[in-house]
Amino acid sequence: MTRLTRRQFMRAAGAAAASAWLVGTGCAPQPSATAKPPAAPPTPTVQPSELAAVRGDDAATTEPPAVLPEPTAQPADLAVARGGDPAAITQAALAALGGINRFVKPGQEVVIKPNICVAYHPPEYAATTNPAVVAALVRLCLGAGAARVRVMDNPFGGTAEAAYAISGIAEAVSAAGGEMEVMSPVKYAEFPIPGGKDITAWKVYRDALETDVLINVPIAKHHSLARLTLGGKNLLGLVATPNQFHRNLGQRIADLASLFRPTLTLVDAVRILTAHGPSGGSLDDVKQTNTVIASPDMVAADAYATTLFGLTGSDISYIQAATDMGLGRMDLSSLKVEEVTL
């Protein structure tokens, strides 16, 4: 029997579910074909010192270390890597999971979804994903033979171009050989969510849904409504009208997760935002933990990340809802967890 790729499975499942959904509702998807992308403003300059401050070193480089960890023969369910170099601990976490080749095959297309929510602050404020972590993932994917690696988010504060630049991610991704994509309104389309308990269809970014490999890279941070932004919450950057998720937020995020099912989730906890999230603005709210958490099980990665804030998975509504839907495991005692310190 031929094994389907993630893209083939999503397209086949989406087509079958859409057919059934349309028959049952008499509705058809209505993508915003007439909307125009915003004009690009002048690109702000990110100083090398801003990137170095996030990495904890003096060099503004995203090059991987000369000696990389060997992939683990028996992959862990969840990997936690700690150390002062964000790129190195990203690579170490992936090695503990069996290596990037477990997730990315030659010729595949990859979409990386970091949190680039605002254009207000440079990366040391921990409102956006660490650029060195994102760049390390881009390099690893290309090294595994990926045909194309795109990085994208839909900011709620400022334009995408400005947020990409101020976060330091645009510069880091370009240096690593990846592409930054401004998410076009014409690429959103309504898809059915067959397993959804609250929402059964939503307009989402088609390319992120149908890509061969989707890598979810949230930064661990406080959120005024959800308590924490982690992998589940980070998926809201791939939908139209995310503000409409705020009613029954936990279940709606879990419903969305049942549609996207990221190939890999890597939680950036190099620096975490402990208060006044999601946009932050004070370095007093930032705690440096020099940690990344990785798993093919988004629920497990999110559940572990809650412990950095003195919480558990059941304290976060979308983690509990996703667990109840059978989307992953938040019981860390049931997982093979490998912890690495560099």
Secondary structure, DSSP 8 states (H G I E B T S, - for coil): -----HHHHHHHHHHHHHHHHHHHH-------TT-------------HHHHHHHHTSS-------SS-----SS--SEEEEE-S-HHHHHHHHHHHTT-GGGT--TT-EEEEEE---BSSS-GGGSSS--HHHHHHHHHHHHHTT-SEEEE----SBS-HHHHHHHTTHHHHHHHHT-EE----GGGEEEEE-TT-SS-SEEEEEHHHHHSSEEEEE-EEEEETTTEEE-HHHHGGGGBSSGGGGGTTHHHHHHHHHHHH--SEEEEEEEEEE-SSTTT---GGGEEEEEEEEEES-HHHHHHHHHGGGT--GGGSHHHHHHHHTTS----GGGS-EEEEE-
